[in-house]
């Protein structure tokens, strides 16, 4: 997340500082530690002038397209986590209802 959202309007979304393998190591982190704040900070000040073309992995795309693609990627992983949690909990699984 940090790699994609740090300076995403002006630099490639795939930063040299990213250590992909370490992203799969178990960590005890807060919500803030999970990098959600970097996304919110990156998006909160966007305006119409920021809807230009950006680069991610040497691929040109609109910033809106890149943002939508990245958020959809996170949603996909959340779905995987929920699927596994339901399988592990089996009959003890309780669905959350937001009404």
Backbone as a chain_set.jsonl record, in Angstrom:
{"seq": "XXXXXXXXXXXXXXXXXXXXXXXXXXXXXXXXXXXXXXXXXXXXXXXXXXXXXXXXXXXXXXXXXXXXXXXXXXXXXXXXXXXXXXXXXXXXXXXXXXX", "coords": {"N": [[0.827, -1.19, 0.0], [1.905, 1.243, 0.834], [3.852, 1.629, -1.128], [2.319, 1.912, -3.479], [0.649, 4.168, -2.954], [2.174, 6.322, -2.057], [3.183, 9.39, -3.136], [1.785, 8.968, -5.584], [0.847, 10.385, -7.782], [3.018, 11.515, -9.014], [5.156, 9.742, -9.193], [6.288, 6.425, -10.094], [4.142, 3.749, -9.23], [5.266, 1.437, -8.28], [7.616, 1.196, -6.111], [11.172, 1.329, -5.445], [11.845, 0.809, -2.826], [10.115, -1.087, -1.892], [9.563, -4.159, -0.283], [8.477, -6.924, -1.159], [8.333, -9.63, -0.275], [8.515, -9.455, 2.523], [6.042, -8.529, 3.155], [4.368, -10.607, 3.623], [4.917, -11.665, 6.031], [3.982, -12.438, 9.353], [2.661, -9.935, 11.42], [2.134, -7.838, 14.234], [0.102, -5.445, 14.045], [-1.414, -2.192, 14.215], [-4.475, -0.706, 12.928], [-3.651, 1.641, 11.72], [-1.045, 0.941, 11.259], [-1.354, -0.802, 9.206], [-1.443, 0.649, 6.948], [-3.679, 1.989, 5.937], [-4.159, 4.671, 6.446], [-2.356, 6.008, 4.77], [-3.546, 5.747, 2.291], [-5.979, 7.156, 2.61], [-4.969, 9.732, 3.113], [-3.685, 10.22, 0.686], [-5.838, 10.377, -1.05], [-7.598, 12.343, -0.052], [-7.108, 15.029, -0.772], [-7.357, 15.22, -3.485], [-8.192, 16.676, -6.64], [-9.926, 17.916, -9.587], [-7.788, 18.558, -11.263], [-5.975, 16.596, -10.785], [-6.57, 14.359, -12.196], [-5.11, 13.25, -14.245], [-2.796, 11.401, -16.343], [-1.0, 8.705, -14.963], [1.773, 6.619, -13.877], [2.113, 3.186, -13.306], [4.022, 0.505, -12.564], [5.352, 0.892, -14.993], [3.189, 1.228, -16.661], [0.913, 3.235, -18.325], [-1.893, 5.026, -17.168], [-5.072, 6.504, -16.307], [-5.331, 8.484, -13.317], [-7.678, 8.023, -11.904], [-8.471, 5.531, -12.912], [-6.311, 3.953, -12.048], [-6.571, 4.219, -9.269], [-9.122, 3.066, -8.82], [-8.597, 0.476, -9.715], [-6.679, -0.37, -7.838], [-8.093, -0.227, -5.387], [-10.094, -2.122, -5.943], [-8.48, -4.352, -6.027], [-7.754, -4.608, -3.327], [-10.267, -5.174, -2.246], [-10.764, -7.655, -3.388], [-8.842, -9.22, -2.033], [-9.811, -8.953, 0.598], [-12.191, -10.348, 0.326], [-11.126, -12.916, -0.061], [-10.036, -13.361, 2.469], [-12.34, -13.33, 4.089], [-13.68, -15.535, 3.027], [-11.926, -17.639, 3.749], [-12.034, -17.346, 6.546], [-14.717, -17.968, 7.043], [-14.711, -20.639, 6.252], [-12.98, -21.756, 8.124], [-14.297, -21.217, 10.549], [-16.736, -22.42, 10.155], [-19.701, -23.758, 11.255], [-19.857, -22.002, 13.363], [-19.651, -19.491, 12.352], [-20.725, -16.153, 12.154], [-22.655, -13.907, 10.451], [-22.17, -10.457, 9.855], [-24.461, -7.837, 10.129], [-25.429, -4.862, 8.609], [-27.62, -2.52, 9.098]], "CA": [[0.0, 0.0, 0.0], [2.776, 2.418, 0.89], [4.499, 1.783, -2.424], [1.346, 2.386, -4.467], [-0.024, 5.417, -2.636], [3.106, 7.405, -1.76], [3.491, 10.201, -4.333], [1.307, 8.214, -6.745], [0.602, 11.253, -8.933], [4.267, 11.985, -9.621], [6.18, 8.701, -9.31], [5.765, 5.094, -10.395], [3.534, 3.108, -8.072], [6.116, 0.34, -7.81], [8.818, 1.86, -5.594], [12.343, 0.482, -5.198], [11.934, 0.484, -1.399], [9.161, -2.137, -1.542], [10.079, -5.502, -0.033], [7.25, -7.702, -1.29], [8.365, -10.854, 0.531], [8.27, -9.151, 3.94], [4.626, -8.206, 3.32], [3.647, -11.829, 3.971], [5.323, -12.075, 7.368], [3.001, -12.087, 10.388], [3.019, -8.765, 12.215], [1.093, -7.361, 15.142], [0.022, -4.032, 13.703], [-2.68, -1.482, 14.364], [-5.083, -0.327, 11.653], [-2.764, 2.64, 11.14], [0.129, 0.22, 10.801], [-1.693, -1.517, 7.986], [-1.266, 1.61, 5.853], [-4.902, 2.594, 5.421], [-4.059, 6.131, 6.518], [-1.648, 6.544, 3.603], [-4.521, 5.821, 1.203], [-6.896, 8.258, 2.881], [-4.232, 10.986, 2.928], [-3.428, 10.387, -0.741], [-7.083, 10.672, -1.763], [-8.422, 13.411, 0.511], [-6.883, 16.341, -1.373], [-7.419, 15.152, -4.945], [-9.168, 17.528, -7.318], [-10.028, 17.635, -11.019], [-6.475, 18.698, -11.896], [-5.185, 15.4, -10.5], [-7.129, 13.223, -12.924], [-4.29, 13.003, -15.421], [-2.188, 10.094, -16.56], [0.09, 8.349, -14.052], [2.465, 5.384, -14.238], [2.247, 2.12, -12.32], [4.76, -0.597, -13.203], [5.61, 1.357, -16.362], [1.936, 1.228, -17.415], [0.216, 4.515, -18.243], [-3.338, 4.948, -16.956], [-5.569, 7.681, -15.587], [-5.24, 8.3, -11.864], [-8.943, 7.424, -11.463], [-8.412, 4.107, -13.257], [-5.329, 3.325, -11.155], [-7.157, 4.174, -7.926], [-10.184, 2.055, -8.83], [-7.955, -0.829, -9.858], [-6.019, -0.722, -6.588], [-9.132, -0.48, -4.381], [-10.698, -3.41, -6.298], [-7.5, -5.366, -5.631], [-7.899, -4.798, -1.878], [-11.565, -5.822, -2.017], [-10.564, -9.061, -3.751], [-8.143, -9.875, -0.922], [-10.729, -9.016, 1.742], [-13.073, -11.477, 0.026], [-10.382, -14.146, 0.208], [-9.917, -13.497, 3.924], [-13.663, -13.699, 4.608], [-13.93, -16.915, 2.592], [-11.143, -18.526, 4.62], [-12.556, -17.251, 7.916], [-15.961, -18.741, 7.087], [-14.365, -22.059, 6.166], [-12.373, -22.155, 9.395], [-15.292, -21.141, 11.62], [-17.805, -23.334, 9.798], [-21.02, -23.487, 11.829], [-19.785, -20.913, 14.345], [-19.569, -18.217, 11.645], [-21.88, -15.266, 12.279], [-22.602, -12.811, 9.497], [-22.448, -9.123, 10.391], [-25.51, -7.141, 9.383], [-25.418, -3.403, 8.741], [-28.931, -2.013, 8.685]], "C": [[0.872, 1.255, 0.0], [3.422, 2.681, -0.46], [3.541, 2.394, -3.448], [0.858, 3.812, -4.203], [0.904, 6.573, -2.285], [3.478, 8.102, -3.06], [2.985, 9.557, -5.618], [1.035, 9.074, -7.973], [1.884, 11.599, -9.681], [5.352, 10.924, -9.756], [5.519, 7.353, -9.564], [5.25, 4.436, -9.122], [4.333, 1.951, -7.513], [7.457, 0.944, -7.406], [9.938, 0.855, -5.334], [12.422, 0.031, -3.745], [10.993, -0.66, -0.991], [9.869, -3.477, -1.377], [8.877, -6.436, 0.007], [7.226, -8.927, -0.378], [8.068, -10.585, 2.002], [6.805, -8.823, 4.205], [3.812, -9.42, 3.764], [4.048, -12.378, 5.335], [4.285, -11.604, 8.376], [3.525, -10.923, 11.221], [1.841, -8.404, 13.108], [0.993, -5.859, 14.946], [-1.376, -3.48, 13.939], [-3.26, -1.226, 12.977], [-4.192, 0.691, 10.95], [-1.521, 1.965, 10.567], [-0.109, -0.551, 9.522], [-1.759, -0.596, 6.773], [-2.551, 2.232, 5.313], [-4.825, 4.117, 5.449], [-3.34, 6.715, 5.316], [-2.592, 6.658, 2.412], [-5.439, 7.017, 1.398], [-6.212, 9.604, 2.685], [-3.98, 11.258, 1.45], [-4.681, 10.832, -1.488], [-7.798, 11.934, -1.294], [-8.245, 14.77, -0.16], [-6.908, 16.318, -2.902], [-8.474, 16.113, -5.479], [-9.14, 17.203, -8.81], [-8.681, 17.708, -11.732], [-5.6, 17.463, -11.708], [-5.645, 14.175, -11.282], [-6.375, 12.916, -14.211], [-3.776, 11.582, -15.486], [-1.041, 9.89, -15.57], [0.69, 7.017, -14.509], [2.499, 4.427, -13.057], [2.859, 0.926, -13.029], [4.983, -0.315, -14.679], [4.372, 1.32, -17.251], [1.242, 2.568, -17.214], [-1.278, 4.276, -18.085], [-3.784, 6.212, -16.241], [-5.464, 7.42, -14.089], [-6.522, 7.677, -11.324], [-8.946, 5.919, -11.731], [-7.455, 3.356, -12.324], [-5.894, 3.184, -9.747], [-8.23, 3.099, -7.84], [-9.607, 0.644, -8.896], [-7.335, -1.285, -8.535], [-7.036, -1.034, -5.488], [-9.814, -1.825, -4.66], [-9.771, -4.564, -5.911], [-7.607, -5.657, -4.135], [-9.194, -5.533, -1.556], [-11.469, -7.319, -2.332], [-9.894, -9.815, -2.599], [-9.012, -9.962, 0.33], [-11.704, -10.176, 1.543], [-12.399, -12.814, 0.289], [-10.29, -14.409, 1.711], [-11.243, -13.94, 4.532], [-13.986, -15.147, 4.244], [-13.197, -17.909, 3.494], [-11.665, -18.518, 6.054], [-13.843, -18.06, 8.056], [-15.677, -20.238, 7.054], [-13.799, -22.564, 7.491], [-13.414, -22.203, 10.507], [-16.479, -22.066, 11.391], [-19.136, -22.925, 10.433], [-21.017, -22.36, 12.854], [-19.749, -19.532, 13.681], [-20.856, -17.423, 11.83], [-21.691, -14.094, 11.331], [-22.924, -11.502, 10.195], [-23.499, -8.457, 9.515], [-25.429, -5.655, 9.661], [-26.737, -2.879, 8.208], [-29.202, -0.688, 9.347]], "O": [[0.613, 2.205, -0.738], [3.526, 3.83, -0.888], [3.922, 3.293, -4.197], [0.675, 4.583, -5.146], [0.447, 7.714, -2.223], [4.021, 7.482, -3.974], [3.675, 9.591, -6.637], [0.995, 8.558, -9.09], [1.836, 11.941, -10.862], [6.38, 11.185, -10.381], [4.335, 7.167, -9.282], [5.862, 4.558, -8.06], [4.098, 1.527, -6.381], [8.324, 1.175, -8.248], [9.686, -0.314, -5.041], [13.0, -1.017, -3.455], [11.069, -1.147, 0.137], [10.671, -3.878, -2.221], [8.325, -6.707, 1.074], [6.196, -9.225, 0.228], [7.432, -11.407, 2.661], [6.369, -8.835, 5.356], [2.684, -9.269, 4.233], [3.571, -13.435, 5.747], [3.766, -10.494, 8.264], [4.673, -10.922, 11.666], [0.687, -8.647, 12.756], [1.704, -5.09, 15.593], [-2.374, -4.198, 13.871], [-2.609, -1.498, 11.969], [-3.997, 0.621, 9.737], [-1.01, 2.368, 9.522], [0.841, -0.915, 8.829], [-2.103, -1.042, 5.679], [-2.503, 2.945, 4.31], [-5.37, 4.78, 4.566], [-3.678, 7.814, 4.877], [-2.452, 7.576, 1.604], [-5.657, 7.8, 0.473], [-6.819, 10.528, 2.142], [-4.055, 12.405, 1.01], [-4.589, 11.586, -2.457], [-8.536, 12.54, -2.071], [-9.161, 15.591, -0.115], [-6.521, 17.296, -3.541], [-9.51, 16.333, -4.852], [-8.408, 16.312, -9.24], [-8.46, 16.99, -12.708], [-4.594, 17.304, -12.398], [-5.154, 13.07, -11.049], [-6.949, 12.38, -15.158], [-4.252, 10.689, -14.785], [-0.219, 10.782, -15.364], [0.17, 6.372, -15.42], [2.867, 4.808, -11.946], [2.284, 0.397, -13.982], [4.815, -1.201, -15.516], [4.494, 1.374, -18.475], [1.008, 2.992, -16.082], [-1.861, 3.437, -18.771], [-2.97, 6.911, -15.637], [-5.505, 6.271, -13.648], [-6.47, 6.883, -10.384], [-9.37, 5.131, -10.885], [-7.76, 2.254, -11.87], [-5.716, 2.149, -9.104], [-8.248, 2.309, -6.896], [-10.079, -0.265, -8.213], [-7.454, -2.451, -8.158], [-6.862, -1.996, -4.739], [-10.085, -2.585, -3.73], [-10.238, -5.632, -5.513], [-7.557, -6.815, -3.721], [-9.217, -6.413, -0.695], [-12.035, -8.145, -1.616], [-10.321, -10.91, -2.234], [-8.948, -10.958, 1.051], [-12.006, -10.903, 2.489], [-13.027, -13.74, 0.803], [-10.448, -15.544, 2.162], [-11.272, -14.821, 5.391], [-14.509, -15.895, 5.07], [-13.778, -18.896, 3.944], [-11.73, -19.564, 6.7], [-14.045, -18.751, 9.055], [-16.331, -21.013, 7.752], [-14.108, -23.675, 7.922], [-13.413, -23.128, 11.319], [-17.155, -22.453, 12.345], [-19.636, -21.834, 10.157], [-22.075, -21.82, 13.177], [-19.809, -18.514, 14.37], [-21.951, -17.964, 11.679], [-20.692, -13.377, 11.401], [-23.833, -11.435, 11.023], [-23.419, -8.518, 8.289], [-25.366, -5.235, 10.816], [-26.939, -2.805, 6.996], [-30.258, -0.094, 9.129]]}, "num_chains": 1, "name": "protein.A"}
